[in-house]
Amino acid sequence: MLRYTFHNNKETKHILLIYDIHNDIRRRNLAKLLESYGERIQESAFEFHITAAQYNQLSQKINTIMNESEDNIRIYMLHPDQVIIQKGISIQTLSDCDLLIC
């Protein structure tokens, strides 16, 4: 079960979620779900800015997809002052590029 306590319902959290899902169908279903809540930043990593209600809804849906005996999902709640350093190709570069086949 993926649980986390928010201080209030209007508060949003910056979340990093990474996963290792062994079954192709479950992996595709999870990726599709995560894309509806946040932004893919790497092949198996997503970033979210979500409220407590959204997090709880997402958590429940994740629990219906994953197999806890085979899969691994990690969720990192990032501090508002957290510094994120990005190196390499950015998400914007990939989505704006018309030479790459994505």
C-alpha positions in Angstrom: 0.0 0.0 0.0 1.4 3.4 -1.0 0.6 5.8 1.9 1.6 9.4 2.7 0.1 12.1 4.8 -0.4 15.5 3.5 -0.8 18.4 5.9 -4.0 19.6 4.3 -6.1 18.8 1.2 -5.1 21.8 -0.8 -1.4 21.3 -0.4 0.4 20.0 -3.4 3.5 17.8 -3.3 6.3 17.4 -5.8 6.7 13.7 -6.2 9.2 11.5 -8.1 8.0 8.0 -8.8 10.2 5.2 -10.3 9.2 1.7 -11.1 10.4 -1.7 -12.1 7.5 -3.8 -13.4 8.2 -7.2 -14.7 5.1 -7.9 -16.8 4.7 -6.0 -20.1 1.0 -5.5 -19.8 1.2 -4.2 -16.2 4.1 -2.0 -17.2 2.1 -0.5 -20.1 -1.0 0.0 -17.9 1.0 1.7 -15.2 2.8 4.0 -17.6 -0.6 5.0 -19.2 -2.0 5.7 -15.7 1.1 7.7 -14.6 1.0 9.8 -17.8 -2.5 10.9 -16.9 -1.2 12.4 -13.6 2.3 13.6 -14.3 5.2 13.8 -16.8 7.5 11.0 -17.8 11.0 12.2 -17.2 12.8 8.9 -18.0 11.7 5.5 -19.3 10.5 4.3 -15.9 10.4 7.6 -13.9 7.6 10.2 -13.5 7.3 13.6 -11.8 4.1 14.8 -10.3 2.7 18.0 -8.7 -0.4 16.6 -7.1 -2.8 17.2 -4.2 -3.6 14.7 -1.4 -6.8 13.7 -3.2 -5.0 13.1 -6.5 -2.3 11.2 -4.6 -4.8 9.0 -2.9 -6.6 8.3 -6.1 -3.4 7.5 -7.9 -2.2 5.2 -5.1 -5.4 3.2 -5.2 -5.1 2.8 -9.0 -1.4 1.8 -8.7 -2.3 -0.9 -6.2 -4.8 -2.5 -8.6 -2.1 -2.7 -11.3 1.0 -3.8 -9.5 1.9 -7.2 -8.2 3.6 -6.7 -4.9 5.4 -10.0 -5.1 7.1 -9.2 -8.4 7.1 -5.4 -8.9 8.9 -2.5 -7.3 7.6 1.1 -7.1 9.4 3.8 -5.2 7.9 7.2 -4.4 10.0 10.1 -3.3 8.3 13.1 -1.8 10.5 16.0 -2.7 10.9 19.0 -0.3 9.7 22.3 -1.8 13.3 23.7 -1.5 14.7 20.6 -3.2 17.2 21.5 -5.9 16.8 19.4 -9.1 19.7 19.4 -11.4 19.1 18.0 -14.9 21.8 17.0 -17.3 21.4 15.8 -20.8 18.3 15.9 -23.1 15.4 17.6 -21.4 11.7 16.6 -21.7 11.0 19.8 -23.7 13.8 19.0 -26.1 12.4 15.5 -26.9 8.8 16.8 -27.3 9.8 19.7 -29.5 12.1 17.7 -31.6 10.9 16.7 -35.1 13.9 14.7 -36.0 13.6 12.0 -33.3 11.0 9.3 -33.6 9.5 9.1 -30.1 
